[in-house]
Amino acid sequence: VKGFDSAFAGRLEDYELGLRLIKTGAQLHFCIQAQADHHDANDLPQWLRRRRAEGSAEIMIAERHPETHATLEQTYSSEQTLRYRMLRKLAWHGILDGWPQKLALTLIHHMETYNLRYRRGHLVYALSRYQYWRGQADRFPSQATFQRWLTIPKPVIRPIKIDIRDVLR
């Protein structure tokens, strides 16, 4: 399968590699002794840039692996509150890029300083979703084009069955 695909620019390339491995019939096994350390020294602005790259990468994965398309559609349609519909619309037009986002990041910093973690969490989540949708917008000329793409009939894929008892043996 030739390893990681550099087109994913460091976002979800491991997930995409796993999909290719599964499609080739590779046997994946759980090893309880395996350990992995993930050293992540990103600050909030770097993390938000990564979220945007993830939005774009998920579209690329759905284009290359149509069986994942339904998951993307469910994620898109699950956030239908007025707040998130409006935020998604803003994301498609890039309205919050530049100084509005810098203002939000400054506000987040002050919220942390004054121990307003609950409200801070909501704002961080909203910025995260915004950046994710910006990444999706990077792949399509308009939100209408993206919504039409979501409704294109997908191939019926036989689900993969995983029995956790087999994994733990």
Disulfide bonds with the S-S distance in Angstrom:
none
